[in-house]
Amino acid sequence: MPIANRRALLPFLALATVAGGCRSQPAAPPQVSQDAWAVVDGREIHRDEVEKAYRRTAQTNPAMSEDEATLAKLNLLDQMITQDILLARANELKIVLPESELDTAFSDTQKNVSGDAFNKELAARNLTVADMREAMRRDLIAQKVIEQEVTSKITVTDQDITDFFQANKAQFNLAEDAFHLTQIVVTAVRDQGLNNRTGDDATSAQAAAAKVQMLMERLKSGASFSELAMDYSEDPQSAPQGGDVGLVLMSALRQAEPRLRDAVMKSPPGTVTVVSMEGGHTIVGVVARQAAGQRDPGMPEVRNGITATLRGRREQLLRAAYVEMIRNKATVVNHVARRIVESQGKVPPTLSLAKPK
């Protein structure tokens, strides 16, 4: 595979006028639903939506503490706030998702899973097909916004390629063949020095398997490999780099675990493969294979590799800046975060929210 709510606006209360006078009283604050966990420009994100997202993406891990589960939900809520803003932007840009495109993407996620296994997994997570389709619809529309507003605006010129080559000329003189690799690492144990953006950490074999399945589904639905790596990879070195490992020499690859070595050597450039080892997993992407010897920007593999590197770096930067910009323009009230702060870090009972003050 190539690498590759929303509710009607809350009614505003009219200004109350004093009988016989021309002065008006201050507007009363908008009323918020009891189960609203966040409000974005007047649109509510409800508890049930966060819980469904948690059941859809969280790893099956009975040993997870209440604090860990709450942190995971808080991170999910933050992602849903950003997604809500992106969906509102999609409406402004008149971006739509054809039903046929959703059907195709949804079918792709089930290619390697039997219908019975898929339905059993849904039942175990208390989800429906409609829940999964709606989540995918929102993911795909948000991705279309990023593609239009970010990805399509990234350019890499001939001069950019030449400058990069000259600044990194030594790395283009290879004594042996090498592979340009990316990775998302998921382990089955608690990781020290975790350095991903969400703090997500699988701590059992079952949790790791579920996490990898979720990540592969996200990749199949068009999610960015580098963004998923930064959000979920448990490798502290490559996660902040969007999973980019750089060039791995053939001699180093031969010393790798045989299953990982064989998967890389047998995979054509542009593919993603899951390699499972001792309860953990590595989603490895083969960006390019580069031959030994002195190379120059005139070689297609060199040019394409430099272009991919520069595009990836610029896309990460522009995406982060774009998301920050549109979030700054939005009015966001995160009631769950407020309640946790008010309770001095203690988990509010069942995370139920009292009516916002």
C-alpha positions, 0 to 999 in steps of 0.5 A: 500500500502506498504511504502513504459536532457539528451540531446546529449552532446553540441559540443565543439568548436575546438581550432582555430589555427593561420595561419602559427603558432603553437599557439592555441587560448583559446577554446570558451565557449560552446553555451547554448540554450536561454531557458536553465535554467541549464546545468549539465555536458553539458546537458541542462535543459530547461525552458519547462521542469521546467514549466511542472514539476511545473504544474505537482506538484504544487498546484492549488493556484491562490493566490500564489505570483510571488515570491512564484511561482519563489521559487517553480520553483527554488526548482524544478530546484534544484531537477531536477539537482539532478535527471539529475545526477542520470539518468546519473549515471543510464546510467553508471550502465546500469540501465534500466526500462522495459516498462511493469514496467512503465505501471504497475506503471502508472496504479496504480496511476489511480486506484482510479481516473476515466478516465474522471477525470484524463484527466480533471486534465491533461487538467487543468494543460496543460499536456499530458499522455506522459508528466506524463509517462516521469516524472514517468519514470525518477522518477522510474529510479532515484529511482532504482539508489538510491536502488542500490547505497544506500538502498542495502548497508544498513545493520543492524546487531544483535549487532546493534539491541542489542545495540539500545535496551540496549540504549533505554530499557525504551521505550520497557517497555510499560504500554499499547499498542502503534503504531509506526507511520510516517506522512506527514502533509499538512495543508490548511493555511500558516504555521509558522515555516515551516521546510521542505527542499523545503519550500513547503507550501499549503495555501488553501484547494484546494492547500492542496488536490492537494499536497496530490494527488501529494504525493500519486502518488509519493509514488505509484511510489516508492518514499521514504516516509521519503524523501517526508516527509522531502521535503514536510511535513508541520509539523515542528517537524516530517518533519526533522525526515523523518515523524517519529513520534515514538511510540504513546501510545493507551491512546494518540491515543484515544484522537486524532481526531476520523478519525485519530484514527480510520484510525490508529487502522484499518490499518495493519502495512505497510500501508499508509492512507490519513486522511482528517480533516478541509481542511488539510490532514495527510498521516499516515503510520502505521509501527508497532503495539506493545503490552504492557509489557516488550519486548526484541529483541527476539520478532519479532515486537521489532526486526523488529521495531528496524531494520526499525528505524536503516535502516531508519536513515542510509538510510537518512544519506547515501542518503544525502551523496551519492547525495552530492558526485555525485553533487560535481563531476558534473559541474552544472551551474544554470542560473536562480539562477544567474539571480535572484542574479544579480537582487538582489532577484527581479524576472526576467521578466517571468523568461526569460534568456538572453544569458549566459555571 
